[in-house]
Amino acid sequence: MKKMISVVVTAAFLSISALAFAAEQKVTGPIEKIDVQGAAATVIVKDSKSGAKHEIVVKDQLTLDKLKDKRIVVGDEVRVKYEDTNKESKLFRKTAGC
C-alpha cells in the first residue's frame, strides 16, 4: 500500500514539474518586425528551424534601450527564451559575436 501511494505521489510530482518547464520556449532566428511602445516592445521573430513566426513581448529596460537606440534592428539574428503563457521574454540576445 505504501509503495502504491509513493508511486502515485511521484507520478503527480513529475507531471506537475513537466508542466512548469513546458511553459518556456526557445527561438533562434531573424527579427521580422519591431514595435516599441512606451515601457514594452513587441518583436516578431521567425524561427530559423521551423519557419514559424513568434510574437514576443520585451519589457526589460536593457533590451528596450537597445531596441530604441537601433543596436538591435530588423534582420538581426537573435536567440530568445520566453514564457509561452504571456509571451514575455526572459532572454533576448543577438547571436552574432564580436
C-alpha positions as CSV (number, residue, x, y, z in Angstrom):
1,M,0.0,0.0,0.0
2,K,2.8,2.4,0.8
3,K,4.5,1.7,-2.5
4,M,1.3,2.4,-4.3
5,I,0.9,5.8,-2.6
6,S,4.5,6.7,-3.2
7,V,4.2,5.8,-6.9
8,V,1.1,8.0,-7.3
9,V,2.7,10.9,-5.4
10,T,5.9,10.6,-7.6
11,A,3.9,10.5,-10.8
12,A,1.9,13.5,-9.7
13,F,5.0,15.4,-8.9
14,L,6.7,14.6,-12.2
15,S,3.6,15.6,-14.2
16,I,3.4,19.0,-12.4
17,S,7.1,19.7,-12.8
18,A,6.9,18.8,-16.5
19,L,4.1,21.4,-16.9
20,A,6.2,24.0,-15.2
21,F,9.1,23.5,-17.5
22,A,6.9,23.3,-20.6
23,A,6.0,26.9,-20.3
24,E,9.4,28.2,-21.5
25,Q,10.1,28.3,-25.3
26,K,13.3,28.9,-27.1
27,V,13.6,30.5,-30.6
28,T,16.6,31.4,-32.7
29,G,16.1,33.4,-35.9
30,P,15.9,36.8,-37.6
31,I,13.8,39.7,-36.4
32,E,10.9,40.4,-38.8
33,K,9.3,43.4,-37.0
34,I,9.9,45.6,-34.0
35,D,7.1,47.8,-32.4
36,V,8.3,49.8,-29.4
37,Q,5.5,51.3,-27.3
38,G,6.5,53.0,-24.0
39,A,7.7,50.5,-21.4
40,A,7.3,47.5,-23.7
41,A,8.1,46.3,-27.2
42,T,6.6,43.7,-29.4
43,V,9.1,41.8,-31.5
44,I,8.2,39.2,-34.2
45,V,11.0,36.6,-34.6
46,K,10.9,34.0,-37.4
47,D,12.2,30.6,-36.2
48,S,15.1,29.5,-38.4
49,K,14.3,25.8,-37.9
50,S,10.6,25.6,-38.4
51,G,9.9,28.9,-40.2
52,A,7.1,29.8,-37.7
53,K,6.7,33.4,-36.6
54,H,6.7,34.1,-32.8
55,E,5.4,37.3,-31.3
56,I,7.4,38.2,-28.2
57,V,6.8,41.0,-25.6
58,V,10.0,42.6,-24.3
59,K,9.8,44.5,-21.0
60,D,13.3,44.6,-19.6
61,Q,14.9,48.0,-19.7
62,L,18.3,47.0,-21.1
63,T,16.8,45.3,-24.2
64,L,14.3,48.2,-24.7
65,D,17.2,50.6,-24.7
66,K,19.0,48.5,-27.4
67,L,15.8,48.5,-29.5
68,K,15.3,52.2,-29.2
69,D,19.0,53.0,-29.9
70,K,18.8,50.8,-33.0
71,R,21.5,48.5,-31.7
72,I,19.0,45.6,-32.4
73,V,17.3,46.1,-35.7
74,V,15.1,44.2,-38.1
75,G,17.1,41.4,-39.8
76,D,19.4,40.8,-36.8
77,E,19.7,37.1,-35.7
78,V,18.6,36.7,-32.1
79,R,18.3,34.0,-29.5
80,V,15.2,34.3,-27.3
81,K,13.7,32.4,-24.4
82,Y,10.2,33.4,-23.4
83,E,7.3,32.2,-21.4
84,D,4.6,30.5,-23.5
85,T,1.7,31.8,-21.4
86,N,2.2,35.5,-21.7
87,K,4.9,35.7,-24.5
88,E,7.2,37.7,-22.2
89,S,10.9,37.4,-22.9
90,K,13.3,36.0,-20.3
91,L,16.4,36.2,-22.5
92,F,16.9,38.3,-25.6
93,R,20.4,38.3,-27.2
94,K,22.0,38.8,-30.6
95,T,23.7,35.6,-31.8
96,A,26.4,37.4,-33.6
97,G,29.8,37.6,-31.9
98,C,32.4,40.3,-31.8
